[in-house]
Every structure is written in C-alpha cells, then in structure tokens.
Amino acid sequence: MKTLDNKRFLLGTNEVQYSELIKTCLNNVPQGGFTPQEMKERMKILDVLETANGTIELEDADAKKMKDCVKQMKWGLLDKNLIEFIDSVEKL
C-alpha cells in the first residue's frame, strides 16, 4: 500500500489538489489511445481519488500505474509547486 498526502496548493492562479492533478494525468490519452485494460486500470485509480480526502491510498500496482501516468504527462506551464507534486509522486 502506498500513501500520498492530498496536498492543496496554488498552480498559477488556481488552487488545486494533488488528486485533481492525478486525474488530469490519468485522463491524458496515451499514444495510440486507451486499451480496454488500460481503461480498467486507470478507472480503478480514479474511483479511489473520488473518495480521497487528506490522503490518497493506493495498492502498489495502482501506485505504479499512477506514477507512470504522471511521468508521461506533458505540462503546459512551469511551476515550482508542480515540480514538488511530481517529485512527491516519484518518491512513492
């Protein structure tokens, strides 16, 4: 089991939570699109994020999938808080 604090911070002028950024990464279409298996794996994580409050708790395999999605994400802005988010996910 892996646990990540669901921190809240300013990204540009918007206040966001880690869970919202993870959702964005999970919904980012991989090259070639989503396979049915990929959809199932990502939906399982999205379901956990719907109920996440102060912490996000994921099984090891789900945490690895989330890390892969965050790692593959291309961001449209430079922000120190975003780097902190990415580093926090990488440490899981």
C-alpha positions in Angstrom: 0.0 0.0 0.0 1.3 3.5 -0.9 0.1 6.7 0.6 0.3 10.2 -0.7 -0.8 13.4 1.0 -3.5 15.1 -1.0 -1.9 18.5 -0.7 -3.6 21.7 -1.9 -1.6 24.5 -3.5 -1.7 27.3 -6.0 -0.9 26.4 -9.6 -0.8 29.6 -11.5 -3.8 31.5 -10.1 -5.9 28.3 -9.4 -5.9 26.3 -6.1 -5.6 22.6 -6.9 -5.2 19.4 -5.0 -2.8 16.5 -5.9 -5.9 14.3 -6.6 -7.0 16.8 -9.3 -3.6 16.7 -11.0 -3.5 12.9 -10.8 -7.0 12.8 -12.5 -5.6 15.0 -15.3 -2.7 12.7 -15.8 -4.9 9.6 -15.8 -7.2 11.1 -18.4 -4.3 12.1 -20.6 -4.6 9.9 -23.7 -1.6 7.6 -24.2 -0.1 7.3 -27.7 -2.3 5.0 -29.6 -5.3 5.5 -27.3 -6.7 3.6 -24.4 -6.9 -0.2 -24.5 -9.8 -1.8 -22.5 -7.2 -3.0 -19.9 -5.7 0.5 -19.6 -9.2 2.0 -19.1 -9.9 -0.5 -16.3 -6.6 0.2 -14.5 -7.0 3.9 -14.7 -10.7 3.9 -13.7 -9.8 1.9 -10.6 -7.4 4.7 -9.5 -10.0 7.4 -10.4 -12.5 5.6 -8.2 -10.1 5.9 -5.3 -9.5 9.6 -6.0 -13.2 10.3 -5.8 -13.2 9.4 -2.1 -9.7 10.8 -1.2 -9.6 13.4 1.5 -6.4 14.1 3.3 -4.5 11.2 1.9 -4.6 9.1 -1.2 -4.1 5.3 -0.5 -3.3 3.0 -3.5 -2.3 -0.6 -3.9 1.3 -1.0 -5.1 0.3 -1.8 -8.7 -2.1 1.1 -8.8 0.5 3.5 -7.4 2.9 2.3 -10.1 0.3 3.0 -12.9 -0.3 6.4 -11.4 3.4 7.2 -11.3 3.8 6.1 -14.9 0.9 8.4 -16.0 2.4 11.4 -14.0 5.8 10.7 -15.5 4.4 10.7 -19.1 2.4 13.8 -18.7 3.4 16.9 -20.7 2.6 20.1 -18.8 1.7 23.5 -20.4 3.4 25.6 -17.7 6.4 25.9 -15.4 5.7 26.0 -11.7 7.7 25.1 -8.6 4.6 23.6 -6.9 4.1 21.3 -9.9 7.7 20.1 -9.7 7.1 19.4 -5.9 3.9 17.4 -6.9 5.8 15.3 -9.5 8.7 14.7 -7.0 6.2 13.5 -4.3 4.6 11.1 -6.7 8.0 9.8 -7.8 9.0 9.0 -4.2 6.1 6.6 -3.8 
